[in-house]
Amino acid sequence: MFGSGRHTRVGIEGETVTINDAPTYKGRTHEGRSIEGRLFNSRMIQALFDDSNPETVDNWAYPDTDTWDPERNVGEFLAAMPEWYAHGLRAVTINLQCGSPEGYSSDQPWVVSAYRPDGSLKPDWLDRLRRVLDRADRLGMVVILGLFYFGQDDVLEDETAVTNAVDSAIEWLLDEGYTNVVIEVANECDIHYDHDVIDVGRVAELIERVRTIERDGFSYPVGTSFSGGTVPPDDVVAASDVVLLHGNGVDDPARIREMVAEVRDRPSYEPLPIVFNEDDHFGFGSVSNLDAAIESGASWGYFDPGHNDYWHGYQSPPVRWDPNTARKKAFFGYLAGVTGPEDGSPSS
């Protein structure tokens, strides 16, 4: 069997996510609703971060060293992962072009990408990716791996480079035998991309391309995300193995329920996991976006942008990866209550 030497294999059975052939959070309920088969996650998009623009790299310097250090960043990320898992987190979203290091940005002059202009992969980025995937594999965690980010796709010289980047990334994952990966082709494909094939009108082509790259009958579950509050069009739902939604900017939990209902109303929809993998709604409780997702039969993901101060948030380098702030503690504490075993046994 492909990946037989690995510890963690993600699977999809209808709307259920499995890890090693068992539904996640098996037998677990929250306020009377089953959470079996969900994939609670967090946007930890800067795990692999490095900036090759000498004019902006100092923006991300650690306060105690006045220097940016990608090795320190990934090392502290790896050190925090067991604590995330212990609180019930079963997936993290990272990206080969990361995400805005300011949380939200209009201009993005930095150069943050695992790809060379021709779409080939940089060895130092692959080394960091390997360490993250290996740690996740040993812990029993899934990595939602993004291939493109709209602030950085212009580093790729043309459409051939884009398809080469897709092929190179997926073939590398298969060569390494990883079975704990879900592919997010592009973060928010409906925000302007320089290459039309990544944009909303054609992104289904890349989803299909990922699905056709396989090894011994194994291929990676794949989808793509859209901006906050937006539901994918029918062609994207039809092409996807998992529907990825964003709830950032959605202040009324009722809209979270509506989004899930709209996905299920798409003509092409067949039972698929519906996974929010970015949401900056920080209230946790019965009127939260998280609980609205649970009520709707969807999974939910935490997004905490930050302030580039090595304290707040999970998106603005330098990032403090442990749950150190009141907001982070609130999320992980609530998640532990939602997902924690009712009988004292470990969660799946």
RAMOCOR-V261128 format. One record per backbone hydrogen bond with DSSP energy under -1.0 kcal/mol. CO is the residue of the C=O (numbers start at 0). NH is the residue of the N-H. If there is no record, write none. Layout:
BEGIN
CO,NH / CO,NH
END
This chain:
BEGIN
0,3 / 2,5 / 8,19 / 10,17 / 12,15 / 15,12 / 16,23 / 17,10 / 18,21 / 21,18 / 23,36 / 24,27 / 27,34 / 29,32 / 32,29 / 34,37 / 36,16 / 39,89 / 40,301 / 41,92 / 43,46 / 45,48 / 52,55 / 52,56 / 55,58 / 56,59 / 57,60 / 61,65 / 66,61 / 68,72 / 69,73 / 70,74 / 71,75 / 72,76 / 73,77 / 74,78 / 75,79 / 76,80 / 79,83 / 80,84 / 81,85 / 82,86 / 83,88 / 84,87 / 89,141 / 90,41 / 91,143 / 92,43 / 93,145 / 94,97 / 95,113 / 99,102 / 101,103 / 110,51 / 113,121 / 115,118 / 116,156 / 119,115 / 121,125 / 122,126 / 123,127 / 124,128 / 125,129 / 126,130 / 127,131 / 128,132 / 129,133 / 130,134 / 131,135 / 132,136 / 133,137 / 134,138 / 135,139 / 135,140 / 141,91 / 142,181 / 143,93 / 144,183 / 145,95 / 147,186 / 148,151 / 148,152 / 151,154 / 152,155 / 157,161 / 158,162 / 159,163 / 160,164 / 161,165 / 162,166 / 163,167 / 164,168 / 165,169 / 166,170 / 167,171 / 168,172 / 169,173 / 170,174 / 171,175 / 172,177 / 178,9 / 179,142 / 181,144 / 182,222 / 183,146 / 184,147 / 185,224 / 187,190 / 188,199 / 194,197 / 198,201 / 198,202 / 201,204 / 202,206 / 203,207 / 204,208 / 205,209 / 206,210 / 207,211 / 209,212 / 214,217 / 217,214 / 220,182 / 221,240 / 221,241 / 222,184 / 224,188 / 226,229 / 232,236 / 233,237 / 234,238 / 235,239 / 242,274 / 244,276 / 245,228 / 246,249 / 251,254 / 252,256 / 253,257 / 254,258 / 255,259 / 256,260 / 257,261 / 258,262 / 259,263 / 260,264 / 262,265 / 265,268 / 272,242 / 273,298 / 274,244 / 277,246 / 278,302 / 284,287 / 287,291 / 288,292 / 289,293 / 290,294 / 291,295 / 292,297 / 293,296 / 298,275 / 299,40 / 301,42 / 303,313 / 304,314 / 317,309 / 321,323 / 324,328 / 325,329 / 326,330 / 327,331 / 328,332 / 329,333 / 330,334 / 331,335 / 332,336 / 333,337 / 334,338 / 335,339
END
